Amino acid sequence: MNFAIDLQWPTVVGLLGMLVTLLAYFLLQARRLNGNGLAYQLMNAVGSAAIIVSLVYAFNLPAMILEIAWLAISIYGIVVGWRAAKQAG
């Protein structure tokens, strides 16, 4: 049996994106991050952007749609938080 895994750079980028996204969710559940906080939103945006990069090289339509939506929602959260901070301060 051959269990060799060919890790090309798009796969590595996608794996890192997945880890960042999962870490953000874990830290949210562990109450180490605020769901409205910039760090959480940035981690989700960076993670989904990295996964999108990997999907360009190994296309999967449902995953691409999910990651584009995830990125858009994260950017929306960043903008809402930035506007709230601007109005408060």
LINDA-V177936 format. One record per backbone hydrogen bond with DSSP energy under -1.0 kcal/mol. CO is the residue of the C=O (numbers start at 1). NH is the residue of the N-H. Records with the same first field share a line. If there is no record, write none. Layout:
CO=NH ; NH
This chain:
5=7
6=8
8=12
9=13
10=14
11=15
12=16
13=17
14=18
15=19
16=20
17=21
18=22
19=23
20=24
21=25
22=26
23=27
24=28
25=29
26=30
27=32 ; 33
28=31
34=37
37=41
38=42
39=43
40=44
41=45
42=46
43=47
44=48
45=49
46=50
47=51
48=52
49=53
50=54
51=55
52=56
54=58
60=64
61=65
62=66
63=67
64=68
65=69
66=70
67=71
68=72
69=73
70=74
71=75
72=76
73=77
74=78
75=79
76=80
77=81
78=82
79=83
80=84
81=85
82=86
83=87
84=88
85=89
